[in-house]
Amino acid sequence: MAKIRIKPAHIVIAAIIGAIFLPGYIKFMQLKIRNMRLESEITRLEKENLKLYKEKKRLEEDINYVEKVARESMGVTKKGEIPIRIEK
């Protein structure tokens, strides 16, 4: 069998190549991870935006829903009603 010889010059060349490309590769991986996190955040925000858009449309078009929201969130009552608050 042939014996593989590694010369010191090969080690030096490999170290130089590693020193040149390793920082760029590390930066690439960091940016890739950041990109994945940002894409996930974009997806979450798009879902939230759609939910808020639907809520807005419902508030604009459904008077019964407006009344329900006003009663629940602001404690609005009709004339003659007595508000009763139940604390949890």
C-alpha positions in Angstrom: 0.0 0.0 0.0 1.1 3.5 -0.8 1.9 5.7 2.2 0.3 9.2 2.1 2.8 11.9 3.1 1.6 15.2 4.4 4.2 17.9 3.8 4.5 20.9 6.1 3.8 23.2 3.2 0.4 21.5 2.7 -0.5 22.1 6.3 0.5 25.8 6.0 -1.6 26.2 2.8 -4.6 24.5 4.4 -4.2 26.8 7.5 -4.0 29.9 5.2 -7.1 28.8 3.3 -8.9 28.1 6.5 -8.0 31.5 7.9 -9.3 33.2 4.8 -12.6 31.4 4.4 -13.6 30.5 8.0 -14.6 34.0 9.2 -16.7 34.4 6.0 -18.4 31.0 6.6 -19.1 31.9 10.2 -20.6 35.2 9.2 -22.7 33.4 6.5 -24.1 31.0 9.1 -24.9 33.8 11.5 -26.8 35.6 8.8 -28.6 32.5 7.7 -29.8 32.0 11.3 -30.9 35.6 11.5 -32.7 35.3 8.2 -34.6 32.3 9.4 -35.6 34.2 12.6 -36.7 37.2 10.6 -38.8 35.1 8.2 -40.5 33.5 11.2 -41.2 36.9 12.6 -42.6 38.1 9.3 -44.9 35.1 9.1 -46.2 35.8 12.6 -46.7 39.5 11.9 -48.5 38.7 8.7 -50.9 36.4 10.6 -51.5 39.1 13.2 -52.0 41.7 10.5 -54.7 39.6 8.8 -56.4 39.0 12.2 -56.4 42.8 12.9 -57.7 43.5 9.3 -60.6 41.1 9.8 -61.3 42.7 13.2 -61.3 46.1 11.6 -63.7 45.1 8.8 -66.0 43.5 11.4 -66.1 46.6 13.5 -66.8 48.7 10.4 -69.7 46.4 9.1 -71.3 44.7 12.1 -73.1 47.1 14.5 -73.9 44.2 16.9 -70.2 43.3 17.2 -69.4 47.0 17.9 -71.9 46.9 20.7 -70.5 43.7 22.1 -67.0 45.0 22.0 -68.1 48.3 23.7 -69.9 46.5 26.4 -67.1 44.0 27.1 -64.1 46.3 26.9 -65.4 49.6 28.0 -68.4 48.7 30.2 -70.9 50.6 28.1 -74.5 50.1 29.1 -77.8 50.9 27.5 -80.1 53.5 29.2 -81.8 51.9 32.2 -79.3 48.9 32.5 -77.4 48.4 35.6 -73.8 47.2 35.0 -72.7 44.2 37.1 -69.0 43.5 37.3 -67.8 40.0 38.0 -64.2 39.9 39.1 -62.2 36.7 38.5 
